[in-house]
């Protein structure tokens, strides 16, 4: 398996031959706005993944945790598209690196489309258009996320039900989504909702103690989960990629 090095950064490959988008992100400078997760949150990037999946012999995108292959790995078409989204100059650098590798290894079969100059020119044009479109989508999404941050910051932490209202989601479905994706759990079969500790550590959720009145009029102290401004902004971002059906 050939080695790919870009900007003095070795780009890892998984067992299926996919390339590490995390390594490419570091090679491009590692800016937060260029994280693979930001790119993959865009609808056009998701549509591109689906289209490549239809043609690829292996899943076009794979996410792994732990070990030498931790991170997000993608086939070369997606790697090039991701590079185009980051920066046109960096995109060209990646393409030139691929061409150089192709010349060095001189494959006899299953030649990459990048070895065809005509196909390469077409890819460059397509990815340049994609980059412009994706940037426009990011510009549109940024005010939305900022709005969530402003709403939450103005009122502090909000209840789960209130957060569902802010995010324009059905509360019942929102509770189920939070439980499924590791935000909340029940303290018992009939207990109240509690926040997972990592979410509290990250400042996304918090607990507060409140007093409620029983049916007989006596007070009862309970814990309530609140979504912080940081948590609300993070949920707004995640729900773009993992929407509630």
C-alpha positions in Angstrom: 0.0 0.0 0.0 1.6 3.3 -1.2 2.4 6.0 1.3 0.8 9.4 0.9 2.5 12.4 2.5 1.1 16.0 2.2 2.7 19.0 3.8 5.1 16.8 5.7 2.1 15.0 7.2 1.7 11.2 6.6 -1.9 10.4 5.7 -2.9 7.1 7.3 -4.9 4.5 5.5 -7.2 1.9 7.0 -7.3 -1.8 6.1 -9.7 -1.0 3.3 -7.4 1.6 1.8 -9.4 4.6 2.8 -7.5 7.8 3.7 -7.7 9.6 7.1 -9.6 12.9 6.8 -8.2 13.8 10.3 -4.6 13.6 9.0 -5.6 15.7 5.9 -7.1 18.3 8.3 -3.8 18.5 10.2 -1.9 18.8 6.9 -4.1 21.7 5.9 -3.3 23.6 9.1 -5.8 22.1 11.6 -8.2 25.0 11.8 -11.4 24.3 13.7 -13.6 25.6 10.8 -12.0 23.0 8.5 -12.7 19.9 10.7 -14.0 16.8 8.9 -17.2 16.9 11.0 -17.9 20.5 9.8 -17.6 19.4 6.1 -19.7 16.3 6.6 -22.4 18.3 8.3 -23.2 20.0 4.9 -26.0 18.5 2.9 -24.0 18.6 -0.3 -21.1 16.6 1.3 -23.6 14.1 2.5 -25.1 13.7 -0.9 -21.6 13.3 -2.4 -20.9 10.5 0.1 -24.1 8.7 -0.9 -23.3 9.0 -4.6 -19.8 7.7 -4.1 -21.2 4.9 -2.0 -23.3 3.8 -5.0 -20.1 3.3 -7.1 -17.5 2.2 -4.6 -16.9 -1.4 -3.8 -16.4 -0.5 -0.1 -18.2 2.0 2.1 -17.0 5.4 1.0 -16.8 6.6 4.6 -15.9 4.9 7.9 -15.5 6.2 11.4 -13.5 4.2 13.9 -12.6 4.7 17.6 -9.4 3.7 19.3 -6.3 2.1 18.0 -4.0 3.1 15.1 -7.0 3.8 12.8 -9.0 6.1 15.0 -10.8 8.8 13.1 -12.7 9.4 9.9 -11.5 7.6 6.8 -12.7 8.1 3.2 -12.0 6.9 -0.3 -9.9 9.1 -2.5 -12.8 10.9 -4.2 -14.1 12.1 -0.9 -10.6 13.0 0.2 -10.1 15.2 -2.8 -13.6 16.8 -2.4 -12.7 17.5 1.3 -9.4 19.1 0.2 -11.3 21.3 -2.3 -13.7 22.5 0.4 -10.8 23.5 2.6 -8.9 25.6 0.1 -8.3 25.6 -3.7 -4.6 25.8 -3.3 -4.5 23.0 -0.8 -6.8 21.0 -3.1 -4.4 21.4 -6.0 -1.5 20.3 -3.7 -3.4 17.1 -2.8 -4.2 16.4 -6.5 -0.6 16.8 -7.5 0.5 14.5 -4.7 -1.9 11.8 -6.0 -0.6 12.2 -9.5 3.0 11.9 -8.3 2.2 8.7 -6.4 0.4 7.4 -9.5 3.5 8.0 -11.6 5.8 6.4 -9.0 3.8 3.2 -8.5 2.6 2.9 -12.2 -0.4 0.6 -11.5 -1.1 -2.0 -14.2 -4.7 -2.4 -13.3 -7.6 -0.6 -11.7 -6.0 2.7 -12.6 -7.4 5.7 -10.6 -9.4 8.3 -12.5 -6.7 10.8 -11.3 -4.3 9.3 -13.8 -6.5 10.5 -16.7 -5.7 14.2 -17.3 -9.1 14.9 -18.9 -10.9 13.3 -15.9 -8.6 15.2 -13.5 -9.5 18.6 -15.2 -13.2 17.7 -14.8 -12.7 16.8 -11.2 -11.0 20.1 -10.5 -13.9 22.0 -12.1 -16.5 20.0 -10.3 -14.8 20.3 -6.9 -14.2 24.0 -7.4 -18.0 24.4 -7.9 -18.6 22.2 -4.8 -16.3 24.4 -2.7 -18.2 27.5 -3.6 -21.6 25.9 -2.9 -20.4 24.4 0.4 -19.0 27.7 1.6 -22.4 29.3 0.8 -24.1 26.7 2.9 -21.7 27.3 5.8 -22.4 31.0 5.6 -26.1 30.3 5.8 -25.7 27.8 8.7 -23.4 30.0 10.8 -26.1 32.6 11.7 -28.5 29.8 12.7 -26.0 28.3 15.2 -25.1 31.8 16.4 -28.8 32.5 17.0 -29.1 29.4 19.2 -26.1 30.5 21.2 -27.6 34.0 21.7 -31.0 32.6 22.8 -29.5 30.2 25.3 -26.9 32.7 26.6 -29.7 35.3 27.2 -31.6 32.9 29.4 -28.9 30.6 30.8 -29.5 26.9 31.0 -32.9 25.7 29.8 -35.0 22.6 30.5 -35.0 19.7 28.0 -38.6 20.6 27.0 -37.7 24.2 26.5 -34.6 23.2 24.5 -36.9 21.1 22.3 -39.1 24.1 21.7 -36.1 26.3 20.8 -34.9 23.6 18.4 -38.5 23.2 17.0 -38.7 19.5 17.9 -41.3 17.3 19.5 -40.3 16.9 23.2 -41.0 13.2 23.3 -38.9 12.5 20.2 -36.2 14.9 21.5 -35.9 13.0 24.8 -35.6 9.7 22.9 -32.9 11.2 20.6 -30.9 12.4 23.6 -31.1 9.0 25.2 -30.1 7.2 22.0 -27.1 9.5 21.4 -25.6 9.4 24.9 -26.9 12.6 26.5 -29.5 11.4 29.0 -30.4 8.2 30.9 -33.0 7.3 33.4 -32.0 6.7 37.1 -34.2 3.7 37.2 -37.1 2.0 35.4 -39.4 4.7 36.6 -36.9 7.3 37.7 -36.2 10.8 36.4 -33.8 11.8 33.6 -30.1 12.4 34.5 -27.3 13.7 32.4 -24.3 11.5 31.4 -21.2 12.7 33.2 -19.1 13.4 30.0 -21.9 15.9 28.9 -21.6 17.6 32.3 -17.8 17.7 32.1 -18.0 19.3 28.6 -20.3 22.0 29.9 -23.2 20.9 27.7 -25.6 19.7 30.4 -26.0 20.5 34.1 -28.2 19.5 37.0 -30.1 21.7 39.3 -32.1 20.9 42.4 -35.7 22.0 42.4 -38.7 21.6 44.8 -42.0 20.3 43.4 -45.3 19.7 45.1 -46.7 16.3 45.5 -50.4 15.6 44.9 -50.9 15.7 48.7 -49.4 19.2 48.9 -46.1 18.2 50.5 -42.8 19.3 48.9 -40.4 16.9 47.1 -36.8 17.7 46.1 -35.8 16.5 42.6 -33.0 16.9 40.1 -33.7 18.5 36.8 -31.4 18.4 33.7 -30.7 21.7 32.0 -29.2 22.3 28.6 -26.4 24.9 28.8 -25.8 27.5 26.0 -22.8 25.4 24.9 -25.0 22.3 24.8 -27.7 24.0 22.8 -25.3 25.2 20.2 -23.8 21.7 20.0 -27.2 20.1 19.6 -28.1 22.5 16.8 -24.9 21.4 15.0 -25.5 17.6 15.6 -29.1 17.7 14.6 -28.1 19.0 11.2 -26.2 15.7 10.7 -28.4 13.4 12.7 -31.9 14.7 12.4 -34.8 13.3 14.3 -37.0 11.2 11.8 
